[in-house]
Amino acid sequence: METATEVQRERMYGQLTDAVDLSIDKDIYRQMLKP
């Protein structure tokens, strides 16, 4: 059984990694758009 804090921590960590992935994707997208 996971405690509530562990679940919250995993959820927060997942949101952080999603945000990082999005920012990295944006950077790559910008570089691709550059001539």
Secondary structure, DSSP 4 states (H G I P E B T S, - for coil): ---HHHHHHHHHHHHHHHHHHHHHHHHHHHHHH--
